[in-house]
Amino acid sequence: MSKKILGIGNALIDIFVKVDDSFLKKNDLIKGSMKLIEEDEFKKLKNIIKIEKIQAGGSIANTMAGISYLKGDSSFIGKISSDEFGEIYKKSLENINVNFCYSKKSENLGTGGSIIFMTPDSERTMCTYLGTSSQLSKEDINENDLKKHKVIFLEGYLWDKGISEEMFRHVINLGKKNNIEIAMSLSDVFCVNRHRNDFFKLLINDLNILIGNESEINQLVGKDNLQDSIDELKKINKLIIITRNKNGSLAILNNEIINCECIKVKKVVDSTGAGDLFAAGFFKEYLDNSNIKQCLYAGSELAAKIIQKVGARLN
């Protein structure tokens, strides 16, 4: 049986919408980016879109759902409110056997949501209202919920708010105290740009595993091409996973580079969950003590499956 993994991230309802490039331009949205918005803009956008699909989401929660799909043992902590979206969120995780380690209660802010605009080229652009998810604090973390896990997986998005940054560091300290490996996703190139120095310090001092795509990694290291970034990262004794879209993926471990080709599909329908589900496949094999090459391949397999459907859930 797989060892356990705990994901901690933003608990967000995903709202999927099909648009063209002109819609993005008209609404001042940068294609392929993730933009944080306030409640007023969230409501405004909801009023001018035609909703394709609604489901519980959030990057790390999607990864935990993917691990559950593979019959792994996954748990999730994310802050929701006792509203309609919060109830949908909680039930959706429980229905797919992800252990939800947070007791919902009435909050000043509603459960957060992310509007995902899908263009015909399968690219996604996200407008995210964090809602109460941004208020996840160290008081919401119970050490007993952490103790039995091999890995804690955190998302870079959590670093965007002061209270969440404090929680982030608290979790890392508890992980170290209980000999739990700490992994983090870089989440988004704009997120890396805002917090580059902090993220690099985390990599050096606190993380065991880092996952990011090629653009995020280059932004983190401050290089213009991947080879230069790899040369720098080889000096750091950490497991670093880099996804490269159609160019596959690679891992840096003990000064060694391990490459894996991508799995080709006939048609990409929606790239929303590619990175999240890659992480799910990777961690399921990692928890089963598979070699890193097999972990990368499992990640590629799951990413190839998810991009052939709308949304970020296979369950």
N, C-alpha and C positions, 0 to 999 in steps of 0.2 A: 504493500500500500504506500501511496505517496506520502511524504512528509507534508506538514501543513504550511500554508502561506497566508499571511494577513495583508490585505491591501487597505491603504488609508488614502482617501481622496475626496474630491468634490462629488456630492450626491446630487445629480442633475437629471431632470427629465429631458430626453432628447425629442425635439420636434423637427421632423424631416420635411423639406420643401424643395420642389424642383423649380429652378429659375434659369434665366439666360444671363449672359455677361452684361447685358444692358441694365438688368435689374441691379446687379452689384454696383455698376458705375453710378446709376441714378441715386443709390442710397449710400454712396461713399464707402463702399466695402472693398477691402483689398483681397483679391482672390487668393484663396489658400491660407488665409490668416485666421486667427482666433481673436475676436474683439470682446473685451469686457464692457457690458452695458449696464445702465441703471434700470430700475423697474419701469419708469415711464417709457423709455425707448423699447423695452421688451414688449410692453402692452401695445405700443404703436405698431411695431413690426407684426405682431400677431394679428392685428386688424387688417393688414394689407396682403396677407399671404394665404395661399390655399394649402392647407396641411395635408401632406401625403401619409404620414405615419407618426404615431407617438409611442415612445417606450422609455423605460428607465435607462439611464446612461451614466456618463461620467467615465473618464478614461480608465482609471484603475478598477472601477466596478465592472467595466466591460472585460478587462483582463481576468478578474476573478470569475466572471460568468463563463469565460472561455475555458478556464481551468476546470470548472465544474462540468462543463460539456464533455471534457476529456476524462471525466470520473476522478478528478483530483479533489483534494480537500482544501477548500478556500473559504476565507472569511473576509468581511469588509466592514470598515468603519467610515461613516460619512454622516453629516448632520442634515436631518430633515425636520420639517415642522408637522404638526398634527393637522394637515389640510388634505385636500383631495389628491394632489400630486404626491404628498408624503406617503399616503396610504398605498397608492399605486406603486410607488418606489419600493416600499418595504415588502409588499406581497410579491412583486416581480422577482426579487432576489430569493426569497424563501421558496418560491415555486420551482426554482432551478437548483435548489440545495446549496446556495451560498449562505453561510452563517452571517447574519446581519447583527453586528455587535454594538448596536446603538438603540437606546430607548427613546422613541420620538415623544415630543411634548410640545406644548404650545410655545411658539417663538414670536419675537417681534417681527421677523421677516418670514416670508413664505418659502416653501421649498423651491430651490433654484431650477433653472431650465436653460437649455441651449438650443437655439434655432440653427439648424444645419441646412445651409443653402447648397443644393447639389446642381452643378452646371452640366451641360451635355457631355463635356470631356471627362466626367466622373470626378472632378476636383470638388473639394468641399470647403466652404467658407462658414465660419461659426461666429454667431453673436451670443454671448453667454451672460446671463443674469445669475450671479452666484447665489443671491438670496441668503438664506440662513446657512448654506453650506460653507460660506466664507467665515462663519463664526465658530467653526470647529476649534475647540480650545483644549488645553492640556487637562482641564477638569473633565472633559468628555472621554478621556483615555483611562481605562482601567488596566492596571498592570497585569492582573490575572487573565485578561483577554489576550495578552501578548505572549505569555510565558511558554505555551506549548507549540509555538511556531518555529520553523527553521529559518524562514525569510519574512521580513517586513518590506513591503513594496510601497514607496511613497511617490507622489507625482509632483513635478516641479511647479505646476500650477498653484500648489498650496503656499508657495513662498510669496505670493502676491499680496497677502494681507498680514499686518503685524501680529494679530492674535494667532493666525495660523502658523506664522514663522516660529513663534514661541512654542506652539504645540509640536511642530516639526522637530525642533531641537530636543524637546522633552521625550518624544518617541525614540529618537536616536540614542539618548542616554539610557533609556529603559532597555533598548535592544542590546546595547553594549553590556549592561549589567547582567542580562540574562543570556548572553552568548548567542544572540540571534543575528543573522546576517542582515545588513541593511542594503536595500536596492532602491534606486531612484530612476524615474524616467525624466528626460529633459523637457518633455511635453510639447514645446512649441519654440520656434526660432526667435520669436519676439520676446517670449518669456526668458530665454537664454540671454538675449541682448540686454534685458533689464537687470538681470541678476548674475551676470557672468562671473564677477569676482567671488560672490558668495557661493555659487555652484562649484567653482573650481576648488575653493577651500573645502567644501563638503567632500568632493571627490578625494582630495589629498588626505583629509583628516578623519572622515567618518564613514564613507561608503565602502561597501564590498563589491557592489555591482552597479554599473551605470548603463542605461539604455538610451540611445538617441539615434535620429536619422543623420544622414551625411551633412545636411545643412546645419543642424543643431550642433553637431560635433565640431564642425569648422568654426562656428560662431563661438563656441565655448573655448576653444584653443586659440582663437584669434588668427587662423590661417586661411588662405584663399583656396587651398586644395586639400583633398583628403590625405594624400601621401604625406604631406608636411604635418598634418594633424596626427597621423599614425606614428610618425617618427617621434613626436613629442610625447604621446600617450604611452609608448612602449617603455618610457623611463619610469612610469608609475606602475607599481605592483598591484593593479586592480583588474578585475574582470570587466572589460568594456565591450559592449555590444553595439554595433553600428548597422542600421538597416539602410539599404541603398536602392530601394524601389526595384526597377527591372534589372539592376546589377547585383541583386541578391543581398547578402549580408556577410558580416565578418565579426570575428571576436579577437580581441587583444588579450592575451593571458601569458604571463611569465615571459615577456619579450617575444612571444610567438604570435603569428597571425594565422587565424583559421578562417578559411573562406567557404562560403556556401552559395551555390547558384540559386536564382529565383525559380519558382515553379510557374510556368507560363499558363495563362488561361485564354480562352477564346474571346471573351468580352469582359471588360471591367464595367460593372454596373454602378458601384459606389465605393469609393476608397475610404469612407469614414472610419471604419474599424480596423484598417490594415495594421497599423502600429500596435494597437491594443491587443489584437488577436495574435500577432507575432509574439508579443510578450507572453501571452497565455501558453502558446505551444512551447516556447523556450523554457518557461519556468516549470511546466508540468514535467518535462524531461529532466530538467535540472534537479527537481525534487526527488525524482526517481534515480538519481545518481548516474544518469547517462553521460556519455562524453559530450564535449562542447559541440562537436560537429553534428551529432544527432540532435542536440538541443536547437541548433540553428535551423536544421532541416525541418524539425517539427514546427518551429515558428513559421517558416516559409509555407508549409502545408496549410496551416490554419489561416494565414493571411490570404493565401490563394483562394480558399473557400469563401471567406467573408466578402471579398471584393466582387464576388459574383451575385451578391444580393444587396438589397437596401437595408441599411442599418448596421449595427455592430454586434449583433447577437446571433449565434447559431442555435441556441437552446430553443 
